[in-house]
Amino acid sequence: MTESSVCQWCQATGSLELADFDVKVANSQVDFEHMIYRCDACSKLTAYAHWGQQAFVYKALEYPRTLRSPLYVLVYEIACGWCGRADMLEPEEINATIANPASARHRYDIYACHACERYTAASYLGQVYAYPATQDARYHALYYLEVGEDAL
């Protein structure tokens, strides 16, 4: 692996070992199989996919499952849609239900910001976009995008 020999978590170079290959991740930006690498320095995962000359490299999380192969989730590099901080975001919900999506084709992940205690929705169809989001007061699995009409 030459294009992505840097760990996306700790930036260590040359310490990635192939952990899994031809993996279908739960929230992929591109519909291609991914290769998963584990860093010898920090033990965290980096996902890699390529399409032609373009490479896609992400931080990744692994969710082990009993008697089944693990589920891999990509972590997108976005900033909070409310306060703009990128260092305090953590994935909260993958493939979330959005009541007012910017497009019916888009899929969304919800990220929680620990700086402002609000949510950001990441849309990842082709390109990655971040939108401020609010959680429904009654149905906690439902979120609303806080976008203006010109953003749609």
N, C-alpha and C positions, 0 to 999 in steps of 0.2 A: 504494500500500500504506500504509494509515494505521495499522492496529492494530499492525503489527510493523515500524515504520520505524526501529527500533533494532537495531543489529548485536548478535547474541547473544554474540559473542566479545569485542569491544572496547568495546561500549556506545556507539559513535558513532551520532549521530542524523542522519537525512536523507542518509545516504551509501550506501544500498542500491540496486543496479541489478538488474533482472530478468535472471537468467542462463538459466533454463529454466522451463517451465511444464507443467502436467498430467503431472507426473512420478510414477511409482510408485517409492517408496523401498524399500530392501531390508528395513528393519526398522521399519515404521510402527506407531504406536500406534493410529491410526484408519485405516480402509480407504478413504481418500479420496485423490484426486490432490493432490500438493503443488506449491507454487511455490518455486523456488530463487532466492535473491537473493545477489549478491556484493557485499561491502562495498568501497567505494572506498578506505577508510582502511587496512584490514588485509588485504584480498583474500580473506578467509575467507567461508564460506557460512552463510546463515541459511535455514532451511526454514519454510514457512508453509502451513497447511491450515486450513480452517474448516468447521464443521458447524453450520448454523443460526446462532445468536448466539455460539457458542463458537469461539474461535480457538486453534489449536495452533501454537506457535512453538518452534523448536529450533535448536541448533547443528547443522551438517551437514558431512559430509566427502564429497569427490568422488574416485572412483576411475575414471580414464580407461581405456577399453578400445579396442583396435584395431578399426577398421571398425565400431564399434557405439557407441551413445550411452553416456555415462558412467553408472556405478552410484553412486547417492547413498545415504549411510548417515546416520541420525540419531544424535546424541550426546545421551543422556538425562542430566539433572541429578540425579545420585544421590550418596549418600555411601557410603564403604566399609562393607561389612557387618561387617568385623572391627574396624577402629580408628575408624570414624566420620568420617574426613577426606574431604572432597569435592574439595579442590584438587589431589590427587595421583593422581586416577584417569584412566586412558586406556582407550579401547575396545581390547580384545584380540581378540575373536572375535565375529562377528555370526551370529545364528541357530545358537547352539551346541547340541550334543547334551547333554541333562541326563538322567542315569540315574534320578533320583527327582524328577520335576517335581511342583510343587505342584498343577498341573492339567494334564491332557493337552492342553488347548486353548492353554495359554500358550506363547509363544515367549520365548527367552532370549538375551541378549547377555552376554558375559563382559567385565568390566572388570578391569584389573590396577591394583593400588594400589602406588605406588612408595614409600609411607611404611612399610607393614608387609610388603610383598612377598607379598601374598595376593590372592585373586580374589574378585570380587563378581559375582553373576548378577543382571541386571536383567530383570524380567518386564514386558512392556508390552502386555498385552491390556486395553484400556480405561483402566486405571490403571497407573501405573508403581510397581513394588515392587522392592526390593533385598534380596537374600539373600546371606549368606556362602556361598562355594562353595570346593570343593577340586577339584583336578585329579587324575584317575586316574593312578596311578603307571605303569601299563602302557600304557594307551590315552590318549595325551595330548590327543586331541580329545574326550574324555569328561569331564564334570564332575558333581559331586554337590552338591546343596544341603544346607547345614548348618542345617536348621530343626527346631524342636521339634514334637511332635505337635499342640500347641495352635495352631501357626501354619498348619497345613494346614487 
